[in-house]
Amino acid sequence: MATAHLTKPKAEMTLNDWASVLSKAGKGIPDQVPPGFKLAEDIARETGRGLSQTGKYLREARRLGLVEEQKFKVDTGTKLYPTPHYRIIPQNENDPCRAKTQK
């Protein structure tokens, strides 16, 4: 007498079926980037600075608490990559760090 877990399914999955399923699972679903978050490339283009200089300034701004960084999964066409996005953190008018940046 055959038990249920030893019986074969009616339709066997082919290698192509498995490849398709695993490809979709591996790629995943891209994140929705919330409003206000931008890529370093976009910030560089908008400010007229080079990408290297923008990256340096973003790291320092993050260290000072002026900018928030979050990584979102972005579809590059063949794969999803966790890509850093940046958002300006609204500052309190009495914040000494803000006063330094406005001088």
C-alpha positions as CSV (number, residue, x, y, z in Angstrom):
1,M,0.0,0.0,0.0
2,A,1.5,3.3,-1.1
3,T,1.4,6.3,1.3
4,A,0.5,9.8,0.1
5,H,4.0,11.2,0.6
6,L,5.6,8.6,-1.6
7,T,3.2,9.0,-4.6
8,K,4.4,11.2,-7.5
9,P,2.4,14.3,-8.4
10,K,0.3,14.0,-11.5
11,A,2.3,16.6,-13.5
12,E,6.1,16.5,-12.9
13,M,7.8,19.9,-13.0
14,T,10.4,20.2,-15.7
15,L,13.8,21.8,-15.3
16,N,12.6,24.8,-17.2
17,D,9.7,25.1,-14.7
18,W,12.0,25.0,-11.8
19,A,14.4,27.5,-13.4
20,S,11.6,29.9,-14.0
21,V,10.3,29.6,-10.4
22,L,13.7,30.0,-8.9
23,S,14.5,33.0,-11.1
24,K,11.4,34.8,-10.0
25,A,12.0,34.0,-6.4
26,G,15.6,35.1,-6.6
27,K,14.8,38.3,-8.2
28,G,12.1,39.2,-5.8
29,I,9.9,42.4,-5.8
30,P,11.5,45.8,-5.9
31,D,10.8,48.1,-3.0
32,Q,8.6,51.2,-3.3
33,V,10.9,54.2,-2.6
34,P,9.1,56.6,-0.3
35,P,8.8,60.2,-1.3
36,G,11.8,62.4,-0.4
37,F,14.4,59.7,-0.9
38,K,16.8,60.1,-3.8
39,L,19.8,58.3,-5.2
40,A,23.2,59.9,-4.9
41,E,23.4,60.1,-8.7
42,D,20.2,62.2,-8.7
43,I,21.4,64.5,-6.0
44,A,24.8,65.0,-7.8
45,R,22.9,65.9,-11.0
46,E,20.6,68.3,-9.3
47,T,23.4,70.0,-7.3
48,G,25.8,70.1,-10.2
49,R,28.5,68.2,-8.3
50,G,30.4,65.1,-9.2
51,L,29.3,61.8,-7.9
52,S,32.4,61.3,-5.8
53,Q,32.1,64.7,-4.1
54,T,28.4,64.2,-3.6
55,G,29.1,60.8,-1.9
56,K,31.7,62.4,0.4
57,Y,29.3,65.1,1.4
58,L,26.4,62.6,1.9
59,R,28.6,60.5,4.2
60,E,29.5,63.6,6.3
61,A,25.9,64.8,6.3
62,R,24.7,61.4,7.5
63,R,27.4,61.5,10.2
64,L,26.1,64.9,11.4
65,G,22.5,63.7,11.4
66,L,21.4,65.9,8.5
67,V,20.6,63.1,6.1
68,E,19.0,59.7,6.5
69,E,20.2,56.8,4.4
70,Q,18.1,53.7,3.7
71,K,18.7,50.9,1.2
72,F,15.9,49.9,-1.1
73,K,15.8,47.0,-3.5
74,V,16.0,48.5,-7.0
75,D,15.5,46.5,-10.2
76,T,18.6,46.9,-12.5
77,G,17.0,44.9,-15.3
78,T,18.6,41.6,-14.4
79,K,18.7,41.6,-10.6
80,L,17.5,43.5,-7.6
81,Y,20.2,45.4,-5.7
82,P,19.9,47.0,-2.3
83,T,20.7,50.6,-3.3
84,P,21.3,53.5,-0.8
85,H,18.8,56.4,-1.0
86,Y,19.1,59.6,0.9
87,R,16.5,61.9,2.5
88,I,17.1,65.3,4.2
89,I,16.1,65.1,7.9
90,P,14.0,68.1,8.9
91,Q,16.1,70.0,11.5
92,N,15.0,71.9,14.6
93,E,15.8,75.6,14.2
94,N,17.7,75.6,17.6
95,D,19.9,72.7,16.5
96,P,23.5,73.8,16.7
97,C,24.4,71.6,13.7
98,R,21.9,73.5,11.6
99,A,23.2,76.8,12.6
100,K,26.7,75.7,11.4
101,T,25.4,74.8,8.0
102,Q,23.5,78.1,7.5
103,K,26.5,80.4,8.2
